[in-house]
Amino acid sequence: MSQLDISDDFSALPRHHQATHSEKLIITASSLGTVFEWYDFYLYGLLTAIIAAKFLTGLNPTTSFIMALLVFAAGFIVRPFGALVFGKIGDTFGRRYTFIITLLVMGLSTFLVGCLPTYQTAGVAAPIMLVALRMCQGLALGGEYGGAATYVAEHAPDNKRGFYTSWIQITATAGLAMALLIVITVRSPVTGVGEDAFKEWGWRIPYLISGLFLAIGLWLRLKLHESPVFQKMKAEGTQSKAPLTEAFGEWKNLKIVLIAFFGAIAGQAVVWYTGQLYAMFFLEKMLKVDGLTANSLIIVALLLATPFFLVFGALSDKIGRKPIIMAGCALAAVTLFPTFHALTKAANPALAHALATAPVTVTADPAECSSQFDPVGANKFDTTSCDIVKNALAKAGINYENVAAPAGTIAAITIGSTTVVAPDPAKVTGDDRKKAIAAFTARVIGAPAVKAKPADGGKPAVEAKEAVVGELAKVGYPTKADPAQINKPLVIALLWYLVLLVTMVYGPIAAMLVELFPSRIRYSSMSLPYHIGNGWLGGLLPAIGFAMVAANGNIYHGFWYPVVVAAATLVIGLFFLPETYKRSIDG
């Protein structure tokens, strides 16, 4: 029988022989296909700012960025539904066929994103089509992970299951690293089209490249045979007739699902998305590091930390899955805040100095202050003095603290020792209000010089204006991070540590989830809680985190979300999560 021969006799091979038989093909095809899917999925995350400019024009900058993150999150929101659909197919018809379908759906959806018209060309239809394709990607990813992890685990030797499945765990980071590398290459003026052309049209290239990856992934996966565990179930007629009902409608299985979710997956999800994605957004949006530099620093950290997925996967075969995952959650809960404070000092020391020496406070009546988030773009944030103040600071991405004032107080910004009072919307209306807000914003943030332009083609003449140095700049708040002042070794070390936490919570979890559930309902049982955790708790983390920052003003406020969830998972996991690393998965 040849290496790639698929026959009923294969299921009769001894378990250890099944594990070694074509193991390179099994791991390569499963992992590489999943790498391509993660590449496709995370391209959007890397290009969020550009996507916002191309597909979400007409909204204020803060809302536009949060909405772009929510479009990003749309793919995560539907992942549990993909887990249900493909989980049932995988438990009923087989692992192999299911993740061939998911790869096809993901690859085509990503390729089509690169072909979409922008808002300027197609109007509101453009973001609608974008959301639809993101949802297709999410559905595919919802079915991919459970299939790949189950497939590899069911081929692995019992004493190396953690190591074998850690190759699947490595794929998310590898896909992100690959996406970063291609984006950096394409947007670089040396190796690609340059920053201006990349923002205009070059962002499409990484999406279109996914067509090639789709072809490679399909070619590899079509060579695979079905899982021996599934073949055995099929031969014996022990497959579940209703895997979803059995997995989630019977308390003995549902109880395990809930324990897995609250005692492992929830913490793993928030640590993962904080350490890799939120860190990237934080560098660019809050610390004002240019996109190319931020991407380059992150990819170095990813490459240095990625081998630890395999290290912790293999270690979990020796000491168990639970202690490694719990240690990762504990470290995250204790160290996320100090790590990101240190990242601020290393990536933008001028900003860190300004935060320490000239803190910004907003004194306002809390009843007048909104969240600075408007999904429909109707709120101009100009009807209360507090909104005017906070909108100006949100546009500049400035950290500030809130001081409550008595009702009726006109909001003011204090920058170091200087206080600037906002316009009173009750006293100025129409164009006068616009001019007053513009003057206030210029005094606080600054304004570039404007060249005079004569009236042309019905357009009014533009009056020349000198540049205005804002109060923030006077006390040292930078408009962007100075590349020469970035402590790159320290930034990489801090990012490496964040990814190391990811490898601790993520490396062993696939093996644990496979071991928790019986083979007849394994695909469905592990996929749904995994994708609720990673799709909702994790995938929504960037949008929720930045919405928390916009509402509160403190650039670190969003980290309360992952810290609280990781701490809760630690407590629940310690008391209720079983150890699984010595369990058989054949039953």
C-alpha positions as CSV (number, residue, x, y, z in Angstrom):
1,M,0.0,0.0,0.0
2,S,1.5,3.3,-1.0
3,Q,2.0,6.3,1.3
4,L,-1.0,8.1,-0.1
5,D,-3.3,5.1,-0.7
6,I,-6.7,5.5,1.0
7,S,-8.2,2.1,1.8
8,D,-10.3,0.4,4.4
9,D,-7.2,-1.6,5.4
10,F,-5.6,1.6,6.7
11,S,-7.9,1.6,9.8
12,A,-6.6,-1.8,10.7
13,L,-3.0,-0.6,11.1
14,P,-1.6,-0.4,14.7
15,R,-2.1,3.0,16.3
16,H,1.6,3.7,16.5
17,H,2.0,2.9,12.8
18,Q,-0.8,5.1,11.8
19,A,0.9,8.0,13.6
20,T,4.2,7.6,11.8
21,H,2.7,6.6,8.4
22,S,3.1,9.7,6.2
23,E,3.3,11.9,9.3
24,K,5.2,14.6,7.5
25,L,2.4,14.9,4.9
26,I,-0.3,14.9,7.6
27,I,1.3,17.7,9.6
28,T,2.4,19.7,6.5
29,A,-0.9,19.5,4.7
30,S,-3.0,20.2,7.9
31,S,-0.7,22.9,9.2
32,L,0.2,24.7,6.0
33,G,-3.5,24.8,4.9
34,T,-4.3,26.4,8.3
35,V,-1.4,28.8,7.9
36,F,-2.9,30.0,4.7
37,E,-6.3,30.4,6.3
38,W,-4.9,32.5,9.1
39,Y,-2.9,34.5,6.6
40,D,-6.2,35.3,4.8
41,F,-8.0,36.0,8.0
42,Y,-5.5,38.4,9.6
43,L,-4.7,40.4,6.5
44,Y,-7.6,42.6,7.4
45,G,-6.3,43.1,10.9
46,L,-3.0,44.4,9.5
47,L,-4.7,46.7,7.1
48,T,-7.4,48.1,9.4
49,A,-6.5,51.7,9.1
50,I,-6.3,51.5,5.3
51,I,-9.6,49.5,5.2
52,A,-11.2,52.2,7.3
53,A,-10.1,54.9,4.8
54,K,-11.2,52.9,1.8
55,F,-14.5,51.5,3.0
56,L,-15.7,53.6,5.9
57,T,-15.3,57.2,4.8
58,G,-17.7,59.8,6.1
59,L,-17.3,58.8,9.8
60,N,-15.3,60.7,12.4
61,P,-11.8,59.2,12.8
62,T,-12.5,57.5,16.2
63,T,-15.7,55.9,15.1
64,S,-14.2,55.0,11.7
65,F,-11.4,53.1,13.4
66,I,-13.7,51.3,15.9
67,M,-16.1,50.4,13.0
68,A,-13.2,49.0,11.0
69,L,-12.3,46.9,14.0
70,L,-16.0,45.8,14.2
71,V,-15.9,44.7,10.6
72,F,-12.7,42.8,11.5
73,A,-14.7,41.3,14.4
74,A,-17.6,40.3,12.1
75,G,-15.5,37.4,10.9
76,F,-15.0,36.4,14.5
77,I,-18.7,36.8,15.4
78,V,-19.8,34.1,12.9
79,R,-17.0,31.6,13.8
80,P,-19.2,29.7,16.3
81,F,-21.8,29.2,13.6
82,G,-19.1,27.8,11.3
83,A,-18.1,25.5,14.2
84,L,-21.7,24.2,14.4
85,V,-22.1,23.7,10.6
86,F,-18.8,22.2,9.9
87,G,-18.6,20.4,13.2
88,K,-21.7,18.5,12.4
89,I,-20.3,17.7,8.9
90,G,-17.0,16.6,10.3
91,D,-18.5,14.3,12.9
92,T,-21.0,12.9,10.3
93,F,-19.0,12.7,7.1
94,G,-15.4,12.9,8.0
95,R,-12.6,15.3,9.0
96,R,-10.7,15.4,5.7
97,Y,-13.6,16.5,3.4
98,T,-14.7,19.2,5.9
99,F,-11.4,21.1,6.1
100,I,-11.0,20.9,2.3
101,I,-14.3,22.8,2.0
102,T,-13.3,25.3,4.7
103,L,-10.0,26.1,2.9
104,L,-11.8,26.6,-0.4
105,V,-14.3,29.0,1.2
106,M,-11.6,31.0,3.0
107,G,-9.4,31.3,0.0
108,L,-12.0,32.5,-2.4
109,S,-13.4,35.0,0.1
110,T,-10.0,36.5,0.7
111,F,-9.2,36.7,-3.0
112,L,-12.5,38.5,-3.6
113,V,-11.7,41.1,-0.9
114,G,-8.8,42.2,-3.1
115,C,-11.2,42.7,-6.0
116,L,-13.8,44.8,-4.1
117,P,-14.7,48.4,-5.2
118,T,-14.1,51.0,-2.5
119,Y,-16.7,53.3,-0.9
120,Q,-15.8,56.1,-3.3
121,T,-16.7,53.8,-6.3
122,A,-19.6,51.8,-5.0
123,G,-20.9,53.7,-2.0
124,V,-22.5,51.8,0.8
125,A,-22.5,48.6,-1.2
126,A,-18.7,48.4,-0.7
127,P,-18.7,48.0,3.1
128,I,-21.7,45.6,2.8
129,M,-19.8,43.4,0.4
130,L,-16.7,43.6,2.7
131,V,-18.7,42.5,5.7
132,A,-20.3,39.6,3.7
133,L,-16.8,38.3,2.7
134,R,-15.5,38.7,6.3
135,M,-18.4,36.6,7.5
136,C,-17.6,33.9,4.9
137,Q,-14.1,33.9,6.2
138,G,-15.3,33.5,9.7
139,L,-17.6,30.6,8.9
140,A,-14.7,28.8,7.2
141,L,-12.3,29.4,10.1
142,G,-15.0,28.2,12.5
143,G,-14.8,24.8,10.7
144,E,-11.1,24.8,10.0
145,Y,-9.5,24.7,13.4
146,G,-11.5,21.9,14.9
147,G,-11.0,19.8,11.8
148,A,-7.2,20.3,11.6
149,A,-6.7,19.8,15.3
150,T,-8.8,16.7,15.5
151,Y,-7.3,15.2,12.3
152,V,-3.7,15.7,13.6
153,A,-4.5,14.5,17.1
154,E,-6.2,11.3,15.8
155,H,-3.0,10.5,13.9
156,A,-0.6,11.3,16.7
157,P,1.1,8.8,19.1
158,D,-0.5,9.0,22.5
159,N,2.7,10.3,24.1
160,K,3.3,13.1,21.5
161,R,-0.2,14.4,21.0
162,G,0.7,17.8,22.5
163,F,3.7,18.2,20.3
164,Y,1.9,17.1,17.1
165,T,-1.1,19.4,17.7
166,S,1.2,22.3,18.6
167,W,2.0,22.4,14.9
168,I,-1.6,23.4,14.4
169,Q,-1.3,25.9,17.2
170,I,1.7,27.5,15.5
171,T,-0.3,28.2,12.4
172,A,-2.1,31.2,13.7
173,T,1.1,33.0,14.6
174,A,2.8,31.7,11.4
175,G,-0.1,33.0,9.3
176,L,0.1,36.4,11.0
177,A,3.9,36.5,10.5
178,M,3.5,35.5,6.8
179,A,0.9,38.2,6.3
180,L,3.1,40.8,8.1
181,L,6.1,39.8,5.9
182,I,4.1,40.1,2.7
183,V,2.6,43.4,3.7
184,I,6.0,44.8,4.7
185,T,7.5,43.6,1.4
186,V,4.7,45.1,-0.7
187,R,4.5,48.4,1.1
188,S,8.3,49.0,1.3
189,P,9.7,51.5,-1.2
190,V,12.7,49.2,-1.8
191,T,11.0,45.9,-2.4
192,G,7.5,46.9,-3.2
193,V,5.2,49.8,-4.3
194,G,6.0,52.2,-1.6
195,E,3.7,53.6,1.2
196,D,1.6,56.0,-0.9
197,A,0.9,53.5,-3.7
198,F,0.2,50.8,-1.0
199,K,-2.4,53.0,0.6
200,E,-4.0,53.8,-2.7
201,W,-4.1,50.4,-4.5
202,G,-1.2,48.2,-3.3
203,W,-3.1,46.9,-0.3
204,R,-5.0,44.7,-2.8
205,I,-1.8,42.7,-3.7
206,P,-1.6,40.6,-0.4
207,Y,-5.3,39.6,-0.9
208,L,-4.8,38.6,-4.5
209,I,-1.7,36.5,-3.6
210,S,-4.0,34.3,-1.5
211,G,-5.3,32.7,-4.7
212,L,-1.9,31.1,-5.1
213,F,-1.9,29.9,-1.5
214,L,-5.4,28.5,-2.0
215,A,-4.1,26.3,-4.9
216,I,-1.2,25.0,-2.9
217,G,-3.3,24.2,0.1
218,L,-5.9,22.4,-1.9
219,W,-3.3,20.4,-3.7
220,L,-1.8,19.2,-0.4
221,R,-5.1,18.4,1.3
222,L,-6.4,16.4,-1.6
223,K,-3.5,14.0,-0.9
224,L,-4.6,13.2,2.6
225,H,-6.5,10.1,3.7
226,E,-9.3,10.2,6.4
227,S,-8.5,10.1,10.1
228,P,-8.0,6.5,11.4
229,V,-10.3,7.1,14.4
230,F,-13.1,8.3,12.1
231,Q,-12.5,5.3,9.7
232,K,-12.8,3.0,12.7
233,M,-16.1,4.7,13.8
234,K,-17.5,4.5,10.3
235,A,-16.5,0.8,10.0
236,E,-18.1,0.0,13.4
237,G,-21.2,2.1,12.8
238,T,-20.6,4.1,16.0
239,Q,-20.8,7.6,14.5
240,S,-23.2,10.0,16.2
241,K,-26.5,10.4,14.4
242,A,-27.1,13.8,15.9
243,P,-23.7,15.2,17.1
244,L,-25.0,18.7,18.0
245,T,-27.8,17.3,20.1
246,E,-25.5,14.8,21.8
247,A,-22.7,17.4,22.4
248,F,-24.8,20.3,23.7
249,G,-28.2,18.7,24.6
250,E,-26.9,16.2,27.1
251,W,-25.7,17.5,30.4
252,K,-22.8,15.1,30.8
253,N,-21.2,16.5,27.7
254,L,-22.5,20.1,28.0
255,K,-20.9,20.3,31.5
256,I,-17.5,19.5,30.0
257,V,-18.0,22.1,27.3
258,L,-18.7,24.8,29.9
259,I,-15.7,23.8,32.0
260,A,-13.5,23.9,28.9
261,F,-14.8,27.3,28.0
262,F,-14.6,29.1,31.3
263,G,-11.7,27.2,32.7
264,A,-9.3,27.3,29.7
265,I,-10.6,28.8,26.4
266,A,-11.7,32.2,27.7
267,G,-8.4,33.1,29.2
268,Q,-6.5,31.6,26.3
269,A,-8.5,33.7,23.9
270,V,-7.9,37.1,25.5
271,V,-4.2,36.4,26.1
272,W,-3.8,35.4,22.5
273,Y,-5.5,38.5,21.0
274,T,-3.9,40.9,23.5
275,G,-0.4,39.6,22.9
276,Q,-0.5,39.5,19.1
277,L,-3.3,41.8,17.7
278,Y,-4.1,44.3,20.4
279,A,-0.3,44.9,20.8
280,M,0.0,45.7,17.1
281,F,-3.0,48.2,17.2
282,F,-1.7,49.7,20.4
283,L,1.7,50.4,18.8
284,E,0.2,52.2,15.8
285,K,-2.9,53.9,17.3
286,M,-1.8,54.8,20.8
287,L,2.0,55.0,20.6
288,K,1.9,56.5,17.1
289,V,4.6,54.2,15.7
290,D,4.4,54.2,11.9
291,G,2.8,51.1,10.4
292,L,5.9,49.7,8.6
293,T,8.1,50.0,11.7
294,A,5.4,48.5,13.9
295,N,4.9,45.6,11.6
296,S,8.7,45.0,11.3
297,L,9.1,44.9,15.1
298,I,6.2,42.6,15.6
299,I,7.3,40.1,13.0
300,V,10.8,39.8,14.6
301,A,9.1,39.1,18.0
302,L,6.8,36.6,16.4
303,L,9.6,34.7,14.7
304,L,11.6,34.6,17.9
305,A,8.7,33.4,20.0
306,T,7.0,31.0,17.6
307,P,9.2,27.9,18.4
308,F,7.8,28.0,21.9
309,F,4.5,26.7,20.7
310,L,6.3,23.5,20.0
311,V,8.3,23.7,23.2
312,F,5.1,24.1,25.4
313,G,3.2,21.6,23.3
314,A,6.0,19.0,23.9
315,L,6.3,20.0,27.6
316,S,2.6,19.4,28.0
317,D,3.2,15.7,27.0
318,K,5.5,15.5,30.0
319,I,3.9,17.5,32.8
320,G,0.3,18.0,31.6
321,R,-1.7,20.6,29.7
322,K,-3.3,22.3,32.7
323,P,-0.3,23.7,34.6
324,I,1.1,25.4,31.4
325,I,-2.2,27.0,30.4
326,M,-2.9,28.2,34.0
327,A,0.6,29.6,34.3
328,G,0.1,31.6,31.1
329,C,-3.2,33.0,32.4
330,A,-1.6,33.9,35.8
331,L,1.3,35.7,34.2
332,A,-1.0,37.6,31.8
333,A,-3.2,38.8,34.6
334,V,-0.3,40.0,36.7
335,T,2.0,41.5,34.0
336,L,-0.1,42.9,31.1
337,F,-0.4,46.4,32.6
338,P,3.4,46.8,33.5
339,T,4.4,45.3,30.1
340,F,2.4,47.8,28.1
341,H,3.5,50.7,30.3
342,A,7.1,49.6,29.6
343,L,6.2,49.3,25.9
344,T,5.1,53.0,25.9
345,K,8.5,54.1,27.3
346,A,10.4,52.0,24.8
347,A,8.4,52.7,21.6
348,N,7.7,56.4,22.2
349,P,9.8,57.8,25.0
350,A,8.7,61.4,24.2
351,L,5.1,60.4,24.8
352,A,6.0,58.6,28.0
353,H,7.8,61.7,29.2
354,A,4.9,63.9,28.4
355,L,2.5,61.6,30.1
356,A,4.6,61.8,33.3
357,T,5.5,65.5,33.3
358,A,2.4,67.1,31.7
359,P,-0.7,64.9,32.3
360,V,-3.9,65.8,30.6
361,T,-7.1,66.1,32.5
362,V,-10.7,66.8,31.3
363,T,-12.9,68.6,33.8
364,A,-16.5,68.3,32.8
365,D,-20.1,67.5,33.8
366,P,-20.3,63.7,33.4
367,A,-23.9,64.0,32.2
368,E,-22.6,65.9,29.1
369,C,-20.0,63.3,28.1
370,S,-20.8,60.6,25.5
371,S,-18.7,57.5,24.6
372,Q,-17.2,59.0,21.4
373,F,-18.5,56.1,19.5
374,D,-21.2,56.5,16.8
375,P,-21.7,53.6,14.4
376,V,-23.9,55.5,12.0
377,G,-21.7,58.7,11.8
378,A,-24.6,61.0,12.7
379,N,-23.1,62.5,15.9
380,K,-20.7,65.3,15.2
381,F,-19.8,65.5,18.9
382,D,-20.4,69.2,19.0
383,T,-23.6,69.6,21.1
384,T,-21.9,69.6,24.5
385,S,-18.6,71.1,25.6
386,C,-17.5,67.8,27.0
387,D,-18.0,66.1,23.6
388,I,-16.0,68.8,21.9
389,V,-13.1,68.4,24.3
390,K,-13.1,64.6,24.2
391,N,-13.5,64.5,20.4
392,A,-10.5,66.7,20.0
393,L,-8.4,64.4,22.2
394,A,-9.7,61.2,20.7
395,K,-8.7,62.4,17.2
396,A,-5.2,63.0,18.5
397,G,-5.1,59.7,20.4
398,I,-4.2,61.5,23.7
399,N,-4.3,59.8,27.1
400,Y,-6.3,61.8,29.7
401,E,-8.0,61.5,33.1
402,N,-11.5,62.6,33.9
403,V,-12.4,65.0,36.7
404,A,-16.1,65.3,37.4
405,A,-17.5,68.9,37.6
406,P,-20.8,70.3,38.8
407,A,-23.8,70.3,36.4
408,G,-23.6,73.2,34.0
409,T,-19.8,73.5,34.1
410,I,-18.2,74.2,30.7
411,A,-15.7,71.5,30.0
412,A,-12.0,72.3,29.9
413,I,-8.7,70.6,29.2
414,T,-5.7,71.0,31.5
415,I,-2.4,70.2,29.9
416,G,0.4,70.5,32.4
417,S,-0.2,73.9,34.0
418,T,-2.3,75.3,31.1
419,T,-6.1,75.1,31.0
420,V,-8.1,75.6,27.8
421,V,-11.9,76.1,28.1
422,A,-14.0,74.6,25.4
423,P,-16.6,76.6,23.4
424,D,-20.1,76.7,24.9
425,P,-22.4,75.2,22.2
426,A,-25.3,77.0,23.8
427,K,-23.8,80.3,22.8
428,V,-22.5,79.6,19.3
429,T,-24.3,77.9,16.5
430,G,-23.9,77.1,12.8
431,D,-20.7,78.4,11.2
432,D,-19.7,80.2,14.3
433,R,-19.7,77.0,16.2
434,K,-17.6,75.3,13.6
435,K,-15.1,78.1,13.7
436,A,-15.0,78.1,17.5
437,I,-14.4,74.3,17.6
438,A,-11.7,74.6,14.9
439,A,-10.0,77.3,16.9
440,F,-10.2,75.3,20.1
441,T,-8.9,72.2,18.4
442,A,-6.0,74.1,16.8
443,R,-5.0,75.6,20.1
444,V,-5.0,72.2,21.8
445,I,-3.7,69.9,19.0
446,G,-2.2,72.4,16.6
447,A,-2.9,73.0,12.9
448,P,-0.7,72.8,9.8
449,A,-0.1,75.8,7.6
450,V,-2.6,76.5,4.8
451,K,-1.6,77.9,1.4
452,A,-3.9,80.5,-0.1
453,K,-6.0,79.4,-3.1
454,P,-8.0,81.6,-5.4
455,A,-11.6,80.8,-6.2
456,D,-11.7,78.2,-9.0
457,G,-14.6,76.6,-10.8
458,G,-17.2,77.7,-8.2
459,K,-15.0,76.7,-5.3
460,P,-14.5,79.4,-2.7
461,A,-11.1,81.0,-2.2
462,V,-8.9,79.6,0.6
463,E,-7.3,82.1,3.0
464,A,-3.7,81.5,3.9
465,K,-3.1,80.5,7.5
466,E,0.1,80.0,9.4
467,A,0.8,76.8,11.3
468,V,-0.4,76.7,14.9
469,V,1.6,75.0,17.6
470,G,-0.8,73.3,20.0
471,E,-0.6,73.3,23.7
472,L,0.1,69.5,23.6
473,A,3.1,70.0,21.4
474,K,4.4,72.8,23.6
475,V,4.7,70.4,26.6
476,G,6.2,67.6,24.5
477,Y,3.4,65.4,23.2
478,P,4.6,64.1,19.8
479,T,2.3,63.7,16.8
480,K,4.2,60.5,16.0
481,A,6.9,58.3,17.4
482,D,10.4,59.3,16.4
483,P,12.0,56.2,14.7
484,A,15.4,57.2,16.0
485,Q,14.3,57.3,19.6
486,I,12.6,53.8,19.5
487,N,14.4,51.3,21.7
488,K,13.9,48.5,19.2
489,P,15.7,45.7,21.1
490,L,13.5,46.5,24.2
491,V,10.3,46.8,22.1
492,I,11.1,43.4,20.5
493,A,11.8,41.9,23.9
494,L,8.5,43.1,25.3
495,L,6.6,41.9,22.3
496,W,8.4,38.6,22.5
497,Y,7.3,38.2,26.1
498,L,3.6,38.9,25.1
499,V,3.8,36.3,22.4
500,L,5.5,33.9,24.8
501,L,2.4,34.1,27.0
502,V,0.4,33.3,23.9
503,T,2.5,30.2,23.3
504,M,1.9,29.0,26.9
505,V,-1.9,29.3,26.8
506,Y,-2.3,28.3,23.1
507,G,0.3,25.6,22.6
508,P,-1.2,22.8,24.7
509,I,-4.9,23.7,24.3
510,A,-5.7,21.8,21.1
511,A,-4.5,18.5,22.6
512,M,-6.5,19.2,25.8
513,L,-9.7,19.9,23.9
514,V,-9.3,16.8,21.8
515,E,-8.8,14.7,24.9
516,L,-11.8,16.2,26.7
517,F,-14.4,14.9,24.3
518,P,-15.3,11.4,22.9
519,S,-14.5,10.8,19.2
520,R,-18.1,10.5,18.1
521,I,-18.8,14.2,18.9
522,R,-15.3,15.5,19.2
523,Y,-15.3,17.9,16.2
524,S,-18.5,19.6,17.3
525,S,-17.8,19.6,21.0
526,M,-14.4,21.2,20.8
527,S,-15.1,23.6,17.9
528,L,-18.1,25.5,19.4
529,P,-16.6,26.6,22.7
530,Y,-13.3,27.2,21.1
531,H,-14.8,29.6,18.6
532,I,-17.1,31.3,21.0
533,G,-14.1,32.1,23.1
534,N,-11.7,33.0,20.3
535,G,-14.3,34.4,18.1
536,W,-16.3,36.5,20.6
537,L,-14.1,37.1,23.7
538,G,-10.9,37.3,21.6
539,G,-12.0,38.6,18.3
540,L,-14.0,41.4,19.8
541,L,-11.1,42.4,22.1
542,P,-9.5,45.1,19.9
543,A,-12.9,46.8,19.2
544,I,-14.0,46.5,22.9
545,G,-10.6,47.6,24.1
546,F,-10.5,50.7,21.9
547,A,-14.1,51.6,22.7
548,M,-13.2,51.4,26.4
549,V,-10.3,53.7,25.8
550,A,-12.5,56.2,23.8
551,A,-15.0,56.3,26.6
552,N,-12.6,56.5,29.5
553,G,-9.7,58.4,27.9
554,N,-6.9,56.3,29.5
555,I,-4.9,54.5,26.8
556,Y,-4.4,51.5,29.2
557,H,-8.0,51.2,30.2
558,G,-8.8,48.5,27.6
559,F,-6.4,46.1,29.3
560,W,-8.8,45.6,32.1
561,Y,-10.8,43.4,29.8
562,P,-8.1,40.7,29.2
563,V,-6.8,40.9,32.8
564,V,-10.2,40.2,34.4
565,V,-11.0,37.4,32.0
566,A,-7.6,35.8,32.4
567,A,-7.9,36.0,36.1
568,A,-11.4,34.5,36.1
569,T,-10.2,31.6,33.9
570,L,-7.3,30.9,36.3
571,V,-9.6,30.6,39.3
572,I,-12.2,28.4,37.4
573,G,-9.5,26.3,35.7
574,L,-7.7,25.6,38.9
575,F,-10.8,24.2,40.6
576,F,-12.8,22.6,37.8
577,L,-10.6,21.8,34.8
578,P,-9.4,18.2,34.6
579,E,-5.9,17.1,33.5
580,T,-6.2,15.1,30.2
581,Y,-2.7,14.4,28.9
582,K,-2.8,10.7,29.8
583,R,-6.2,10.0,28.3
584,S,-6.9,7.8,25.3
585,I,-8.8,9.4,22.5
586,D,-9.9,6.3,20.6
587,G,-13.2,6.1,22.4
